[in-house]
Amino acid sequence: MNSKIDPVPVTLLSGFLGSGKTTLLNRMLSECGDMKLALLVNDVGEINVDAALVKTQLKELDDSATQMVELSNGCICCSSSGDLSEAVNELVKTSGADHIVIEASGVAEPTQVLQAFYARDLFGKSVADIAPINALVTVIDAPLLIREWNRIHNSNASSGLMRPTEEQPVFELMVEQIECADFVLLNKKDLLTVEEGSQLLGIVSGLNSRAQCLLVSQSETDISAMLNSRAFKMEDTIGAPRWMQELEQDNSESSSRFQSANSTIPKIVPDTVSPSSKEPAEDFTSKYGLKTFIYRSRIPFTASKLSPFLEKTQPGVLRVKGFAWIAERAEQVALVSIAGDVNRCDFIGDWWATRFEKGQVKRDQFPEEVERSWEEPFGDRRQEIVFIGIWMDEAALRSGLDACQMQAENFS
């Protein structure tokens, strides 16, 4: 008897509360044609409101064959991967579905859900083995995104460096959900002006030019095309954020992509963006001043100067991400991240130079990428920070960062 289970593809829906995810899910139920769907609906409260809404839709469709699993009282990206694995396994084995759709909670980060999907159990198996990802779909409340953008850049307010334990602000969450999406639906376009809609398309292109981005109302889109897209490619989707692509493309001309002892940036295939999706980006670049640049230096920052600079809202800056060398913790790699007015600076591991100086690794153990980027007497210690923005003042930003560096007399 053959007990082999055929893989069932999965589409993951992400989006902040009220964006229109459940509306999209209901459209999938009613517009999927002959395809049989199974659903996994997740919410963070004790009462799974989204699941209740979906059940109402199922009753209206009289679709008793559709199987649904609820995960309540915990976001699937924060709970154990075993919960997700058990739920998906149940759907694959018992639902007879052609496709599984997961509606993640409004605060879920897609990359963390993927970690749960690809985590290996004691037998070396993962959820993705039986339920490969079809596409990551992000639904954005477009009026909310444009309001947040305008609020941030029409204000001179400063914000302190955030800590990972604090509640994640809306704008940063939306940015991260856009950055790793295969599809981005800018929903509620009927509440936008034509100019606002065009500007939002430019913002999304600046964050993730690989994603298929659509302005829609009531989450209306081609359901069949989305469910059959097979758009997800681990390396390309996770590597889609513009800051990663800028580093990869720039480093391919000068030095290799960065690697620390405890982190690896996925290799990005520069040509993953189709010609048709590149053309609008050029229009946005000229119309809205969308641009990027990389700040590089081999002089360490001082924390007392860098912190106030990061905390100050910089006009036009949409996204900042990269690696920094900070004098007060010179042995460690600092990961700098800015999304709107949300600023973070986390230390993620030692530089390869630190490990080499401590005798933890030998020179012949260096990855090729680190060897190519090595420069005496600094090793791999450096500033490598990508800025993405609209009408941002590159000269002022570079000058401001230069002023955050240690004085020459204190650095040798």
N, C-alpha and C positions, 0 to 999 in steps of 0.2 A: 504494500500500500504506500503510495506516494504522499508524504506528509508535508511536502514543500509548499510554502506559502508564497504566492505571487506578490511582489511589491505593489503597494498602492501609493500613488503620488499624493503629496500634501501641499496645499497652498496656505500660507500663513498670513492672516490679516492683522495689521497693527494700526494704531491710530489713537490719538488722545481722546478722552471722554467727550462724546458729543460730535465727533468728527463725521460719523456716518458709516462706521464699520458694520453695524448690525443691519442697516439699510442695504449695504452691499451684499451681506450674507443672505438676506431675504431675496434679493435679486438673483443670487446664484441658485437658490432653491427653485425659483419659479422660471428661470431662463436657462437652465442647464441642459435642456432637451432630454435625450435618452440617457444621459449620464446619471448614474446613481451616486449621490453624495452621502457621506457620513460626516457628522459635525462634532467638534470638540469646542465647547464654549467656556471661556474662563472669565471670572470676575474676582475682584478683591474683597468683596463684602460677603457677609454670611448669606445674604439673599442674592442669588445670581440673576440680576435684572435682565441682562442680555439673553440669558437662556429662556427666561419667561417670555420675552418678546419673540424669540425664534419659535418657541412652542406654539404661540398664537398663530404664527405664519404657517406652521406645519398643519395645524388644524384646518386653516382656511384652504390649504392645498389638498387636504384629505390624503396626506402622504404618510400613511402608517408604516411604509417600508423604510423610511429614512430613520437611521439610528443616530442618537445624540448622546454624548457623554458630557456631564458638567463637572468642571473643576472650580469649586468655590472656596472663598475664605483664604485666598493666597494666590499671588501672581505666579504663573507657570515659570517665569524666568528667575524667580527667587526661591521657589520650592524645590524639593529634591527632584533630580532627573528621573528617579524611579516612578514618581507619580505620573509624569508625562509618558514615560515608557509604557507603564501599565495601561493607561487610557488608550494610547495609540494602538498598542498590541490588541486590546479588546476590539477596537474598531476594525483593524485589519483582518482579524481571525473570524469575527462573528457577523459583521455588517454586510458582507458581500458587496461592498462599495467599489465603485470605479475610481473614486477620488475622495480624499479627506480634506475638509476645510477647518482650520483652527482659527477661531477668533480670540486673539490674545486680549488680556485686560488693557485698559487705556494707558496704564503706566508701564507696560512691558517694553523692554529693550530687545529688539529682534536678535541682536548678536548673542545675548544671553540665552534666548530660546534655542538658538542654533547650537550653543554649547551643550545644552541638554540633549539635543537631537543626536549629536555626534559623540557624546560621552560613551566610552566602552564599559561594559559590565565585566564581571569576573570571567566570563567566557569569551571576552573579546568582541562582543556584539554591541551594536548601537541601534537606536530607533531608526536612524537613516537607512539601515540595511534593508528594512522591510517597508519603510515609508520615506522614499526619497523626496526631497523638496522640489516642488514644481516652480514656485515663485514666492518671493516676499513682496507683499502688497501693503503699501502704506496709504492710509486715507487721512488727508489733512483738512482740518477746518480752515479753509482759505481766509475768511474774514478775520479769524482769530490770529492767524499767522501774520497777516499784514498789519493788524493792530499792534501786535507785539513788536514787530519790526519798527513801526513808527514810534511806538512808546520809547523804545530803547534809544533810537537815534535822534529823537527830539528832546531828549533829556540829558542833562549834564551830571546826573547823579552817579555816584561811585558805588561800587559793591565790593565787599570784602571777598577774599579768596574762599570759595566754597569748599566744604569737606564732603567726601563721598557718603558720609552717614546722614547728611541733611537731605530733606525732601528735594527731589529734582524739579527745577523750575520748568514751566511749560515750554518755553522757547527752546531750551537745550534739549528737552526730550523730543520735540518735533524735529529738530536738526538731526539728531542721531537716528530717528526713524526714517528720515529721508535719505541719509547718507548710505544706508545699506539696503535700499529697496531696489527691486527689479521693476516695479510699477509704482508710480506716485499719482494718486487721484487728488487733485486740488478741488475739494468738494464745495458746494454752495456758491458756484460762480454767479448765480443770479443775484447774490448780495454784494457783488464786486462791480466796480467800474471797469471799463475796458482797459484803462491804463493800469489799474491795480492787478488785474489778471495777467497782463503782459509782464508786469514787474515781478509777480510771483513766479512765473515761468522762468524768468531770469535768475531769481534767487535759487530755485531748485536746480537749474542747470549749473549754477556756481557751486552747489554742494555736491551734486552727483549727476554728471553729464551722461552716464551710462543708462540711467533709468528712463523708462518710457513714462513721460509726464503728460497728464491730461487735465484740462479744466472741465469739470462736470457739475451737474446739478443732480441731487437725489442719488448720488453714487452711480449714475447711469454710465455703463460702459459695455464693451463687447465681452460678455461673460464667457462664451465658448472659446474665444481667442485667448483670454486670460488663463482659463483652466487647462488649455492645451498648449500653452506657450513654452514650457520647459525652459523658462528664462533663467532660472537659478543655476549659477556655476559658482561653486564655493570660492575659488580663487578670485574670480572676476567680481562677484557680488560683494564679498567682504572687502575687496580692494577697490571698490568703486568710489569711496569718498575722494573728493577732489584733492584734499591735502595729500593723500597717499599718492595719487597719480602725479601730482606736481613734483613730489620728492623723487619718485621713481624715474620720471622722465628726465628731470634735471640731473639726477645722479648717474644716469646712464651715459651722460655726456662728460661728467667730471669725475665722479667717484661712485662707489657702489651705494646701494641702499643701506640704511643704518641697521645695525643689530646690536642689542645689548645682551648681557649674559642671560637675562631672564625674559627677554621679549624678542619677537620676530615679526617684522612687517611682511605680510604676504607679498610675494612677487606679483606685480601687476603687469598684465599684457597691455601695452600702450594702445593697441589698435582694437580694443574691445568695443569702442564706440563706433556705430555705423555712420557712414557719410551723411545719411539723411538726418540723423540726430545731432550732428555737429553743426549743421548750417544755422539752425535757430540760435545756437550759443553764440555764433559770431555776431548775429544781429543784436542780441542782448548786450554783448561786450561793447559795441559801439553806442547803443542807445542809452544804456544805463551805467556805463563806465565800469562794467564788471571786469575785475582784473585779479591777478594773483602775483605774488612774488615770494621768494624765499630769503630769509635773513640768515646769513652764515657768519660765524666768527670763531676764532680760536682763543678768545679772551673770556674768562669767566665773568658772569654777572655777580653782583652783590645783592643779596636778598633784600636789604634795606632800601635799595633803589628799584629793584625789579617789582617788588610787591605793589608799591603805589602806582607804578606805571600800568601794571596789569589791571589794577582795581579801577582805573579811570576809564570810563566809556570812551572808546575811540570812534569818532564819526565815520560811518560807512563800513566799518569792519563787520563782516558777517560771520567768519569762522577763522580761528587761529588754532593750529595744532602743530606740535613738534617737540624736539628734544633740546634740553638746555643744560648747560654746565654752570652750576651755582657754587660760588666760592665757599660758602659756609658748609656745604655738603659736597665737596669736590669729588669724593670717591663715587658718588651715585649719579645715575641718570635721572634728570627731572623731566617729567612729561607735562608740558604746558598745554592747556586747552581753554579756549574761549569760544562761547556760543552766545552771541548777543551781549548781554551784560552779565553773563555767568562765567566766572573765572575759576580755573582749577590749576593746581600745581602739585603733582604727586611724584614721589620718588619710587621708581619701579625696578631698581636693581643696580648692580655695580657696572661701571664701564669695563670694557675688556682691558684697558690700560691698568685699572686698579687691580684686577685679578692677576695680571702679568707681574705687576710690581710686588704683589704679595706672594708670588710663587705658586699661585693656584692653577695657572695654565702656562704652557710653554709656547714660544713663538710659533712653532710648527703645528700647534693646535688651533691657531686662529682660523676662522672661516675666511674664505677667499675675499668676501666682501669687506671684512674688517681690515684685512691686510692691504687691500687697495686704498682704503680710506686713511690708513695710518700716516701720521705726520709727526716727526720728532720736533720738539720734546713732548708734545701733547698726547701722543697716541691717538685714540679715537675720541677723546674729549673735545666737544665742540658745541656750538649753537647751530641748530638746523630747524628753523621754524617757518612754517608756511602761513601766509596771510591771504585770505580771500575776502574781497569786499566790493562795494559799489561806491564809486567816487571817493575811495579812501585816499589819503595823502601819504603815498609811499615814502617820500623824502622825510616827512615829519616823523613817521613811524620808525624809519631807520635811524634817524637822529636821536629819537627818544630811547631806542634800545642801545645805541652806542653809549649814551650817557649813563646807562645802567651797568656798564662794565667796570671792572676794577681799574683804578688809576694805573697808568703805566709804571710808575715808580714802585707800586706795590705788587706788580706782577712780573715774573720773569720765568 
